[in-house]
Amino acid sequence: MDLGLKGKTALVAASSRGLGRAVADELAREGANLVICARTVAPLEEAGRAIHDETGVEVVAVPTDLSKPADVARLMETAESDFGKIDVLITNTGGPPPGPFESHSVEAWSTAVEQNLNSVLNLTRAVLPGMKKAGWGRIINITSVAVKQPIDGLILSNAVRAAVTGFAKTLANEVAADGITVNNVMPGFTKTERLDSLAANISETQGITVEEAFDRWKSQSPMGRIGEPTEFAALVTFLASERASYITGTSIPVDGGFIQALL
Ligand SMILES: NC(=O)c1ccc[n+]([C@@H]2O[C@H](COP(=O)([O-])OP(=O)(O)OC[C@H]3O[C@@H](n4cnc5c(N)ncnc54)[C@H](OP(=O)(O)O)[C@@H]3O)[C@@H](O)[C@H]2O)c1
């Protein structure tokens, strides 16, 4: 299947490692040029070099803290001056810290909203005019299975990702006639550094081993295993493609069957 991504430009947020990196890798293999970002410069630049060396696409790596609006503005200026417009936007960023409601300060809630909701709004605001002018665009938000089945101990994530989902569903209707689709992809438990750090936290707070924390997650999936970032990236890449032209306003899980709801 030709996905029609060759020569398109994709901005993949938070993409030096983990899910964002896997999506960047896959889009580049389909021939899309990339803008990638993360806070830490060395691994970001290394990711950019590795993707370019493997695929030959143009990759611009812009150090960015997505929780800082000034950084997001600079990211978008660089993207615009290097590529003119963004065809595909993948919103993503680090996950908020775990812990029950009473462990989080007012500031922690503000940070989670800034990082996991406002960064989505700021990135979307910046790409929409170009997509509308082109009459084509793809916006894909990386959320979480927590939107359908909240995960105990992740109250910040459970709450803020629901806001992203409400935003995306409404935006999908507003821009559908402009040729722009807006979808969310909900990762289940997928092998990245984020999952390693959540397992370490569970081990510390619940007195079980890291391995037992992983076994608990595995037992919650009918497949009995943790997902691979490449399995997640495959769906995101399809949604970013020409071929996903009649899919909008959805939230699709990549979770090995973790979510127990019918729809
Ligand atoms: N993995 C899972 O099982 C899973 C399941 C459900 C939802 N999710 C969510 O999916 C998202 C990605 O998760 P992941 O597993 O890929 O995490 P990860 O392995 O920790 O990777 C996070 C990436 O985001 C970058 N990043 C973090 N905070 C940033 C910020 N403020 N500004 C810019 N870049 C930032 C990191 O680089 P720097 O640290 O250098 O900035 C890194 O490149 C998270 O929101 C996570 O909560 C993950």
The ligand as an SDF file (V2000), in Angstrom:
LIG
                    3D

 48 52  0  0  0  0  0  0  0  0999 V2000
    4.7900    3.9300   27.1700 N   0  0  0  0  0  0  0  0  0  0  0  0
    3.5790    3.6760   27.5950 C   0  0  0  0  0  0  0  0  0  0  0  0
    3.2700    2.5570   28.0210 O   0  0  0  0  0  0  0  0  0  0  0  0
    2.5110    4.7580   27.5570 C   0  0  0  0  0  0  0  0  0  0  0  0
    1.1710    4.3850   27.7780 C   0  0  0  0  0  0  0  0  0  0  0  0
    0.1950    5.3710   27.7560 C   0  0  0  0  0  0  0  0  0  0  0  0
    0.5330    6.6830   27.5330 C   0  0  0  0  0  0  0  0  0  0  0  0
    1.8460    7.0130   27.3330 N   0  0  0  0  0  0  0  0  0  0  0  0
    2.1570    8.4340   27.1220 C   0  0  0  0  0  0  0  0  0  0  0  0
    2.7660    8.6280   25.8440 O   0  0  0  0  0  0  0  0  0  0  0  0
    3.6840    9.7300   25.9260 C   0  0  0  0  0  0  0  0  0  0  0  0
    5.0660    9.2800   25.4330 C   0  0  0  0  0  0  0  0  0  0  0  0
    5.4930    8.2470   26.2950 O   0  0  0  0  0  0  0  0  0  0  0  0
    6.8620    7.4300   26.1270 P   0  0  0  0  0  0  0  0  0  0  0  0
    6.5820    6.1250   26.7610 O   0  0  0  0  0  0  0  0  0  0  0  0
    7.3280    7.5000   24.7280 O   0  0  0  0  0  0  0  0  0  0  0  0
    7.8200    8.2890   27.0770 O   0  0  0  0  0  0  0  0  0  0  0  0
    9.4330    8.3280   27.1360 P   0  0  0  0  0  0  0  0  0  0  0  0
   10.0080    7.0530   26.6850 O   0  0  0  0  0  0  0  0  0  0  0  0
    9.7470    8.8180   28.4960 O   0  0  0  0  0  0  0  0  0  0  0  0
    9.8440    9.4450   26.0350 O   0  0  0  0  0  0  0  0  0  0  0  0
    9.4170   10.7620   26.2240 C   0  0  0  0  0  0  0  0  0  0  0  0
    9.9830   11.6420   25.1250 C   0  0  0  0  0  0  0  0  0  0  0  0
    9.4360   12.9370   25.3160 O   0  0  0  0  0  0  0  0  0  0  0  0
   10.4820   13.8980   25.5200 C   0  0  0  0  0  0  0  0  0  0  0  0
    9.9360   14.8810   26.4600 N   0  0  0  0  0  0  0  0  0  0  0  0
    9.5470   14.6690   27.7450 C   0  0  0  0  0  0  0  0  0  0  0  0
    9.0930   15.8160   28.2800 N   0  0  0  0  0  0  0  0  0  0  0  0
    9.2320   16.7700   27.3140 C   0  0  0  0  0  0  0  0  0  0  0  0
    8.9630   18.1640   27.2740 C   0  0  0  0  0  0  0  0  0  0  0  0
    8.4750   18.8310   28.3220 N   0  0  0  0  0  0  0  0  0  0  0  0
    9.2280   18.8400   26.1310 N   0  0  0  0  0  0  0  0  0  0  0  0
    9.7300   18.1860   25.0600 C   0  0  0  0  0  0  0  0  0  0  0  0
    9.9940   16.8810   25.0310 N   0  0  0  0  0  0  0  0  0  0  0  0
    9.7570   16.1810   26.1610 C   0  0  0  0  0  0  0  0  0  0  0  0
   11.6520   13.0840   26.0410 C   0  0  0  0  0  0  0  0  0  0  0  0
   12.9260   13.7080   25.8430 O   0  0  0  0  0  0  0  0  0  0  0  0
   13.5390   14.7300   26.9600 P   0  0  0  0  0  0  0  0  0  0  0  0
   13.3660   14.0710   28.2820 O   0  0  0  0  0  0  0  0  0  0  0  0
   14.9600   14.9150   26.5460 O   0  0  0  0  0  0  0  0  0  0  0  0
   12.7410   15.9800   26.8260 O   0  0  0  0  0  0  0  0  0  0  0  0
   11.4950   11.8270   25.1840 C   0  0  0  0  0  0  0  0  0  0  0  0
   11.9780   12.0520   23.8800 O   0  0  0  0  0  0  0  0  0  0  0  0
    3.7020   10.1810   27.4000 C   0  0  0  0  0  0  0  0  0  0  0  0
    2.8130   11.2690   27.5520 O   0  0  0  0  0  0  0  0  0  0  0  0
    3.1820    8.9510   28.1320 C   0  0  0  0  0  0  0  0  0  0  0  0
    2.6120    9.2660   29.3800 O   0  0  0  0  0  0  0  0  0  0  0  0
    2.8460    6.0870   27.3340 C   0  0  0  0  0  0  0  0  0  0  0  0
  1  2  1  0
  2  3  2  0
  2  4  1  0
  4  5  1  0
  4 48  2  0
  5  6  2  0
  6  7  1  0
  7  8  2  0
  8  9  1  0
  8 48  1  0
  9 10  1  0
  9 46  1  0
 10 11  1  0
 11 12  1  0
 11 44  1  0
 12 13  1  0
 13 14  1  0
 14 15  2  0
 14 16  1  0
 14 17  1  0
 17 18  1  0
 18 19  2  0
 18 20  1  0
 18 21  1  0
 21 22  1  0
 22 23  1  0
 23 24  1  0
 23 42  1  0
 24 25  1  0
 25 26  1  0
 25 36  1  0
 26 27  1  0
 26 35  1  0
 27 28  2  0
 28 29  1  0
 29 30  1  0
 29 35  2  0
 30 31  1  0
 30 32  2  0
 32 33  1  0
 33 34  2  0
 34 35  1  0
 36 37  1  0
 36 42  1  0
 37 38  1  0
 38 39  2  0
 38 40  1  0
 38 41  1  0
 42 43  1  0
 44 45  1  0
 44 46  1  0
 46 47  1  0
M  CHG  2   8   1  16  -1
M  END
$$$$
